[in-house]
Amino acid sequence: MASSLFIGLMSGTSTDGVDGVLADFSSAGRPHSLASVSLPMPAGLREEFLALNLTGTNELARAALAGNALAELYADAVQALLSQADVDAAGICAIGAHGQTVRHDPAAGYTIQINAPAVLAERSRIAVIADFRSRDIAAGGQGAPLVPAFHHALFAGAEPLAVLNLGGIANLTLLDADGGIRGFDTGPANVLMDLWAQAGIGQAYDTDGAWAASGRASAELLDLLIRDEPWFELAPPKSTGRDLFNQAWLSRRIERFQAGPGRLADNDIQATLQQLTAATVAQALARHAPGIREVLVCGGGALNGGLMRDLRSALPCPVRPTSDLGVPVQMVEALAFAWLAWAHEHGRAAGLPSVTGARGARVLGCKYPA
């Protein structure tokens, strides 16, 4: 553990690419980013990951091959980071690599992240720490969200504060005035909006919320989407993913609504889905952290100007991106996995009962030596 340099890699629910960060942890575990990179997910690999969210033929072999392909993409990201920072592989302590979540059912006692950490260790010649969720689930927890302890390490100091990550799924970290750390998923962030944009305008996502801005949100559809889903009423700890919020979930509700007396245009539905993200975040904060003074936003959704406007309208406190504090919004999660690797190496518990509901704090991850 002589080196203070760690790499974090992240490919999230949106399956649009891999983000990587090389960070220096020499300052008491508070990371300083030295290099960052984003690589697009190859279309075929993205389609395979989305298909593996559902049952299908030959799943075990397909998942293994997809894991190998992801590890190769991860290795390319590592090489780009090393070149950018002019650092040799021998100077890196470890890589934190989460893999691609395709199933997540903590109530049934399992979670599945497709990955091939041994392949990544072999290709990069750097130790890899992976499998961050399963120990917490084994201890009775949700296994997610993984990042609240990291958010505390990075942003603590102006509590009460919330950190909102807007990836495919939205999750909140609540940093309380008494030093407490809480966190939970609030529901869909980009996942439903991206699905509707892909079907409606043939784009991977609605850039800056432009398509949503051309429509008008429906209060009636918004009410149905929230009222019709019991998950929103669950108290924390809770987590979710594409297992619940997927194309089938959306199609059933849109078809039922459109069969009623009034039909909505596709851009009106997109505007409503954008408001769904903001409304469910606002509902969660009102119920579980009404005293929050500020919300810091990260993840790809923070680049959606329309969504940020909806959040500012829905929330009673200031909302601003983490980039205002010098942390690029798209690199926060990758930086989190560098921190999770650092925490594993130092025996620091990153799985917190106040977040996941586990029986106790747990050191997360499994190490594959270089």
N, C-alpha and C positions, 0 to 999 in steps of 0.2 A: 504493500500500500504506500510505497514511497512517493508515487506520483499523485498529484492533486488533480489530474486531468481526467475527465470522464466524457463520454459521448452518450447522447440520448437520441433515440430514434422512435418515430411515431407514425403510424398509418391508422387513421381513425375511421369512424363509422361511415364517413362520406366516401371512403375508398378512392379519393381523387389523387392521392400521391403520398410520398414519404417526406416528412420533415426531419431534419437532423441538426443537432447542435453539439459543438465541442465546447466544454465549459471548464473553467478553472475554479476549484473549490478550496483554494488555499486560505480563503478568508472565512474561517470558522463555519464552513458548510454553506456559506451564502454564495451562490454561483455567479461567475462573471463569464459571459459568453465571449469566446474567441473566434468562432466561425459558425456559420449557419448555411444550410442548403435545403432546397426543396426540389424533389424529383417527381415528375408525373408518373402515375401508375399506368403501366401499359394496359391498353383497352382490353385485351384478352384476359389478363390477370384480374382486372377489376370485375369483368363479367363473371369470372369463375368464383371470386369471393362472394359476389351477390348471389350467385346460384347456390353456393354452399351454405347460405343462410336458410335454405329450404332443403327438405329431404329430396334425394335423387339417387340415381344409379351410381354404383362404384365410388361412393363418397370417400371412403378411407384412402384409397389410392389417389383420388383427385386432390384431397386435402393435403396429403403428403407432398405431392408434386407442386401444389400451390405454395406450400411452406418453403420448399427449396427455391422456387422462383422469387419469393419475397426476400429470402435471405440473400440472394444474389443482388437484388435491388438495394437492400440494406448495405451490402458490402460496397456497392458503387457509391452510396451516400457517404460511407465512412472514408473511402479513398478521397472523395471530393473535399471532405472536411479536413483531412490531414494535409492535402495539398494546399488548401486555402490558408491554413494556419502555419504551414511549413513545420509540421511536427511529424516525427517518426512514430510508427505503430508502437514501438517499444516504450514510448513516453506516455502512453495512455494506460490508466489503471484498469478501466472496464468500460464496456458498452452496456447501456440499458436499452433493451429492445422488447417492446410489448407484444408484437405480433398483431394479427388481424382478428378481431373478435367476430365469430360467426354464430355462436350460441351463448346465451347467458341466462341461466335459470338457477339462481342461488337457492330458491325454495326447494328445488329438487336436488341441490347439493353439487351442482357442477357449473363450470364455465369453460368455453373452448376458445382459445386464441391460436389461430394457425400461425406457425412459426417453425423455423429450423435453426435454433441457436447454435447447435453444433456445427452446422455448415457455415454460419456467420463467423464463429470463432476460428474455424479452419481457414476461411478465406481472408479474414482480416488480421489474423495472428494476434488478436486481442481477446482477453477474457470477456465473456458475454453473460449478462444477468438477465434472465427472462422469467416467465411464468409468475407474474406479480400478483395475480388474483387468488390462486387456488388455496394458499395457506389461510387466508382470511376466511374463505368459504368453509374450509375444513374446521375452523374455529366458530362456525355458526354465523358468520357475517355475510354481507352482501357481496364482498369482493370489489366493491365500487361505491362511490368514485375513489380513485387512487390518489388524487392530487391534493386534498386539503392540507395534509401535513407540509407538503412542499409550498403551497400558497402561504402558509403561516411563516415558513422560513424566508420567503421572498418578500412578502408584503406586510408583515406584522408591524404595527407601530401607530396606526391611526384607527384603532377599533372604537366602536363596532363597525365592521367593514364586511362587505360581501365581494367575492370574486366569482364572476359568472363566466363559465366556459361554454361557448356556443360552437360545438362541433356538429356532428349529426344529431347527437342528443345534447340537451342542455343540462349542466350540473352547476350547483351552487356550493361554494365554500363560505361558511359563516364564521368570522373571527370575532368572538365576543369580547366585550369590554373587560371581563374577568380573566381573559387569557384562554378561554375555552375555544375548541375547534370543532365545528360541526360541518356536515356536508351531505348532499343527497342529489339525485337526479330530479329534475322538474318535469321532464317530458321531451317532446321533439324540439330540436332547434332547427337544423337545416334539412333533416332527412326527408320530411314530407314536402317541403318547398322544392327540394331538388328533384324528387320523384315527379312532382307536378310540372316543373319546368322542362324536364326531359321529355315528358309526354306532350306538353302543350306547345313548346317553342323549339324543341329539338336541341336544347342547350343543357350542359351539365348542371348549371345552376343559373339563377336569376341574378345577373350581374348588378350589384348595387341596389337590388330591389326595383329595377326599372320596370319590369313587367308588372309587378305588384302595384307600382305607383300609377300605372295606366288603368287600374281597376278600382273598384270600391268594395271594401270589406262588408260582409253581411253579418249583422249582429245575430240573426237567426241561425245561420250555419255555425258561427262561432259558438253559440250556446249549445247547439247539438253536439259539436265535436267534444266539448268539455263535459257536458252532462252525460253523454253516452259512454264515457270511458271511466270505469270505477277506479282505475289505477291513480287517477289524479286525486282521489279522495284519500288514498293511503297516507298514513303518517310516516315520517322518516323513522328508521333508515329504509331507504328504498333505492332501487336502481332499475334501469330498463335498457332497451336497445331495439334493434331491428326485429327481434323475436316478437315484439308487440307492435311497434310503430313501423309498419311496412306498407307495401302497395295494396295488399288485401285489406288491411285496416282502413286505409283511406278510401279505396274504391267502394267498399260497402256503405260507408257513410255518405259519400258524395252521391251515389246512385239513389239512396233512400231520400236524400234531400231533394235531388233533381226530379224525383217522381212526384213531388208535392205541387202546390199551386203555382209556384214561381221558380223559374230556372235562372241560374247564374251563368254569366260568361266565364270563360276559363281564367281571364285575368282577375275577375272578382274573387274567384276561388283562391287564386294565388295570394291576393291581398288578405284574404281571411286566414289562410295558413300562416302568413307572416304575423298577423295579429295573435294567432293561437300561441305562438312561441312567446310573445311578449306578455300575453294575458296569463299564461300558466306560470311564468316566472314571477309576475307581480302577485299572483294568488299565493304562491309558495312563500314569498317574502312576507306578505301581510299576515299569513298564518303562523309562521315559524320564526320570523325575525323582524317584527315591526319597528324596532328601534334602529335599524341599520341607517348609517349616515351617508354612505357612499357605496356605489357599485362599480367595480372595475371589471371590464369586459375583455375577454380574450377569445381565441379561436377564430375560424373563418367567418363566422357570423358577425364578428366585430367590424368586418370590412363592408358589410351590407348597410349602406346609409339609411335605407328605408326601415330596416329592422331596428337600427339604433334609434331612429326617430320614434318608432312605436314604443320602444322600451322607455325612452325619456318621457313620453306621454303617459305611460302606464305606471311609472314608478314615482314615488313622492320625494326621492332624493337624487342628488347628482349622479349621472351615469357617464363614465368616460373610459376610453380604451387603455389597456395596460401600456401601450406605446407612449402615453403621456408620462409614464414613469421610467421610460427607457427600455421597456421589455416589449419587443415586437409581438403583436397579437397572435401571429401564426406560429411563433416559436415557443410559446409558453409550455405547451404540452410536451414537446421534444425536450425542453429544458427540464421539465418535471421528471422525465425518465432518466436523464443524466443524474438528477438528484436522487431518484429511487435507487439507482446503481450505487451511488455514493453512500446512501443510508444502509444498504445491504452490506457493503464492505466494512462499514464502521459499526455494524450490529445495532443500528438505530431502528426502532420500530416505526414503520410508516403506516401500518394498518391500525387504525384507531377505533376503539369501541364506540366512541361518540359519533363516529361517521358511519360505520358499517353495521354496528350492533353485534360485533363478534364478542366472544367471551373474555377477550383481553387483547392488549396491544401485541402485535406480531411483526417480526422482521419479515419483509416480503421478498420474494424472488428466489431463484435457483441459479447457481453459478456453473458455467461451462468454462473451464480454464483455457487459456490460450494454447 
